[in-house]
């Protein structure tokens, strides 16, 4: 009698071997081939800076004595439009390949690991989240790129936590140039009014606790514009969870 379970497992093993032969596993940091699957080697992991102690409003790392309610001077002076923020890692020369390979290269084989980092960073916020909403791309950029990395991250966080997902809760209805290379004021002006809650999701957003998912935050201009749209739709609470956080010498995220 044929053991169907054995056959299925053998087929899966054969497919995995074929995939590894065609697309061998690479380190998410160095890109080196080898290992038991996509991931981060221990020596690479030690070089990543995980943001476990930071400002609860913008996730900026704090050098002084930290507490869960710690707030940085910039946020004390002018609080951001969201309620709380968490980031998994600092965006630097070590994490940059991870972010760029996901954002521009479409490499999703390490998504489970990246989402695990995000879930760990935002576990307190996620417990009270009603809906996860990714930062959207304009349809022109989505067609050209073929994917939305923030939606991938939101889907992964949803799978790992069981939180409900509105993958198209927000729409980027106005096409805007890339934010790269722009000043804070230019970034804010570039995305002002670019986002809206889809009409069919307004009833889901109203009165709910939303966690906005993004890949990386530089100045917070995009998140600010998204939050404005969510507030207008009646969101009760808006938290921000991202994979990586850019920190500059004179960083202002609001």
C-alpha positions as CSV (number, residue, x, y, z in Angstrom):
1,X,0.0,0.0,0.0
2,X,1.4,3.4,-1.0
3,X,2.1,5.8,1.9
4,X,0.5,9.0,0.7
5,X,1.9,11.0,3.5
6,X,5.4,9.9,2.6
7,X,4.8,10.7,-1.0
8,X,3.6,14.2,-0.2
9,X,6.6,14.9,2.1
10,X,9.0,13.5,-0.5
11,X,7.5,15.7,-3.2
12,X,7.8,18.8,-0.9
13,X,11.4,17.9,-0.2
14,X,12.2,17.4,-3.8
15,X,10.5,20.8,-4.7
16,X,12.5,22.5,-2.0
17,X,15.7,21.0,-3.2
18,X,14.9,22.2,-6.8
19,X,14.1,25.7,-5.6
20,X,17.3,25.8,-3.6
21,X,19.3,24.7,-6.7
22,X,17.7,27.3,-8.9
23,X,17.5,30.1,-6.3
24,X,20.0,29.3,-3.6
25,X,19.4,30.8,-0.2
26,X,21.2,34.1,0.5
27,X,21.8,36.1,3.6
28,X,19.4,38.9,4.0
29,X,22.3,41.2,5.0
30,X,25.3,40.2,2.9
31,X,23.6,38.4,0.0
32,X,26.1,35.5,0.5
33,X,24.8,32.1,-0.7
34,X,24.5,29.1,1.6
35,X,22.9,28.1,4.9
36,X,19.7,26.3,5.7
37,X,17.4,29.1,4.3
38,X,17.1,32.8,4.0
39,X,18.1,34.5,7.2
40,X,20.8,36.4,9.1
41,X,24.0,34.8,10.3
42,X,24.8,35.2,14.0
43,X,27.6,37.6,13.3
44,X,25.3,39.7,11.1
45,X,22.5,39.6,13.7
46,X,25.0,41.0,16.3
47,X,25.6,44.0,14.0
48,X,21.9,44.9,13.6
49,X,20.5,47.5,16.0
50,X,17.1,46.5,17.3
51,X,15.1,49.4,18.5
52,X,13.7,48.1,21.8
53,X,14.3,51.3,23.8
54,X,13.0,54.4,22.1
55,X,10.6,57.3,22.1
56,X,7.1,55.8,22.3
57,X,5.8,58.4,19.9
58,X,8.3,58.2,17.1
59,X,10.5,55.2,17.9
60,X,13.7,57.3,17.9
61,X,16.3,55.5,20.0
62,X,17.0,57.3,23.3
63,X,20.4,57.4,24.9
64,X,19.2,58.5,28.3
65,X,17.5,56.3,30.9
66,X,14.6,54.7,29.1
67,X,11.1,53.8,30.3
68,X,8.0,52.5,28.3
69,X,6.6,56.0,28.5
70,X,9.8,57.8,27.4
71,X,9.3,60.6,24.8
72,X,12.0,62.4,22.8
73,X,12.4,66.2,23.0
74,X,11.1,66.7,19.4
75,X,7.8,64.9,20.2
76,X,7.5,66.7,23.5
77,X,7.7,70.0,21.6
78,X,5.2,68.9,19.0
79,X,3.6,65.4,19.2
80,X,3.1,63.5,16.0
81,X,-0.4,62.9,14.6
82,X,-0.3,59.2,15.5
83,X,-0.6,57.8,19.0
84,X,2.4,55.5,19.3
85,X,5.1,54.2,17.1
86,X,7.5,51.2,17.0
87,X,10.3,50.2,14.7
88,X,12.1,46.8,14.5
89,X,15.6,48.0,13.5
90,X,17.7,51.1,12.9
91,X,18.2,51.9,9.3
92,X,21.9,51.9,8.8
93,X,24.6,50.3,6.6
94,X,23.8,46.9,8.1
95,X,20.0,46.9,7.7
96,X,20.0,48.9,4.4
97,X,20.4,45.8,2.2
98,X,17.5,44.2,3.9
99,X,15.2,47.1,3.3
100,X,16.3,47.9,-0.2
101,X,16.2,44.3,-1.3
102,X,12.6,44.1,-0.1
103,X,11.6,47.6,-1.3
104,X,13.2,47.7,-4.7
105,X,14.3,44.1,-5.3
106,X,11.1,42.4,-4.4
107,X,12.9,39.8,-2.3
108,X,10.3,38.3,-0.1
109,X,12.0,35.1,1.0
110,X,12.9,36.7,4.3
111,X,9.5,38.2,5.1
112,X,8.7,35.8,7.9
113,X,11.8,36.8,9.7
114,X,11.3,40.5,9.1
115,X,7.7,40.3,10.2
116,X,8.7,38.4,13.3
117,X,11.0,41.3,14.2
118,X,8.2,43.8,13.7
119,X,5.8,41.7,15.8
120,X,8.3,41.6,18.6
121,X,8.8,45.4,18.4
122,X,5.1,46.2,18.3
123,X,3.7,43.4,20.5
124,X,2.1,45.8,23.0
125,X,0.4,47.9,20.3
126,X,-0.7,44.9,18.3
127,X,-2.6,43.3,21.2
128,X,-5.1,46.1,21.0
129,X,-5.2,46.6,17.2
130,X,-8.5,46.2,15.4
131,X,-7.1,46.5,11.9
132,X,-3.7,46.6,10.2
133,X,-3.5,49.0,7.3
134,X,-0.4,49.2,5.0
135,X,0.8,52.4,3.4
136,X,-0.4,52.2,-0.2
137,X,1.3,52.8,-3.5
138,X,-0.2,54.8,-6.3
139,X,-1.6,52.3,-8.9
140,X,1.0,53.6,-11.5
141,X,3.9,52.7,-9.2
142,X,2.2,49.5,-8.2
143,X,1.9,48.4,-11.8
144,X,5.5,49.4,-12.5
145,X,7.0,47.7,-9.4
146,X,4.6,44.8,-9.3
147,X,4.2,44.7,-5.5
148,X,3.7,46.8,-2.4
149,X,6.3,45.9,0.2
150,X,4.3,47.5,3.0
151,X,1.3,45.3,2.1
152,X,3.6,42.2,2.2
153,X,4.8,43.2,5.7
154,X,1.2,43.9,6.8
155,X,0.1,40.4,5.5
156,X,3.0,38.8,7.4
157,X,2.2,40.6,10.6
158,X,-1.4,39.6,10.2
159,X,-0.6,35.9,9.8
160,X,1.7,35.9,12.8
161,X,-0.7,37.8,15.2
162,X,-4.2,37.0,13.9
163,X,-4.9,40.7,13.6
164,X,-7.4,41.6,10.9
165,X,-6.0,43.2,7.8
166,X,-7.4,45.9,5.5
167,X,-4.9,45.6,2.7
168,X,-6.6,48.3,0.6
169,X,-7.9,50.3,3.5
170,X,-6.0,53.4,2.2
171,X,-5.7,54.5,-1.4
172,X,-3.0,56.8,-2.7
173,X,-5.2,58.6,-5.2
174,X,-2.7,61.3,-6.2
175,X,0.5,60.2,-8.0
176,X,3.6,61.9,-6.3
177,X,7.3,61.9,-7.1
178,X,9.6,59.8,-5.0
179,X,10.4,61.2,-1.5
180,X,14.1,60.4,-1.9
181,X,16.4,63.4,-1.7
182,X,13.7,65.8,-0.6
183,X,13.8,68.0,2.5
184,X,11.3,67.6,5.3
185,X,9.2,70.5,4.1
186,X,9.3,69.2,0.5
187,X,8.3,65.7,1.6
188,X,5.3,67.0,3.5
189,X,4.2,69.2,0.6
190,X,4.7,66.2,-1.8
191,X,2.3,63.9,0.0
192,X,-0.2,66.4,1.4
193,X,-3.7,65.2,0.5
194,X,-2.4,62.2,-1.4
195,X,-4.1,59.5,0.7
196,X,-7.7,58.7,1.5
197,X,-9.7,55.9,3.1
198,X,-11.6,53.8,0.5
199,X,-15.3,54.6,0.9
200,X,-16.2,50.9,1.4
201,X,-13.9,50.7,4.4
202,X,-14.9,53.9,6.2
203,X,-17.3,51.9,8.4
204,X,-14.5,49.5,9.4
205,X,-12.1,52.4,10.2
206,X,-14.6,54.5,12.2
207,X,-14.1,54.1,15.9
208,X,-11.4,51.5,15.5
209,X,-7.8,51.1,16.6
210,X,-5.6,51.1,13.5
211,X,-1.9,50.1,13.2
212,X,-0.4,51.6,10.1
213,X,2.3,49.4,8.6
214,X,5.3,50.8,6.6
215,X,8.7,49.5,5.6
216,X,10.9,52.5,6.6
217,X,10.3,55.9,8.2
218,X,12.6,58.8,7.3
219,X,10.9,62.0,8.2
220,X,7.4,60.7,8.9
221,X,5.8,62.8,6.2
222,X,4.1,59.9,4.5
223,X,2.8,58.5,7.8
224,X,1.5,61.9,8.7
225,X,-0.5,62.1,5.5
226,X,-1.9,58.6,6.0
227,X,-2.8,59.4,9.6
228,X,-4.7,62.5,8.5
229,X,-6.8,60.4,6.1
230,X,-7.5,57.8,8.9
231,X,-8.5,60.5,11.4
232,X,-10.9,62.0,8.9
233,X,-12.5,58.6,8.5
234,X,-13.0,58.5,12.3
235,X,-10.2,56.2,13.5
236,X,-10.2,56.1,17.3
237,X,-6.5,55.4,17.7
238,X,-3.6,55.2,15.2
239,X,-0.3,53.5,15.9
240,X,2.6,53.2,13.5
241,X,4.7,50.0,13.1
242,X,7.6,49.9,10.6
243,X,10.5,47.6,9.8
244,X,13.2,50.2,9.9
245,X,13.7,53.7,11.3
246,X,16.0,56.3,9.9
247,X,17.7,58.5,12.5
248,X,19.6,61.7,11.6
249,X,21.8,63.9,13.7
250,X,19.0,66.5,13.8
251,X,16.0,64.3,13.3
252,X,12.5,65.7,13.4
253,X,9.8,63.2,12.5
254,X,6.8,65.4,12.8
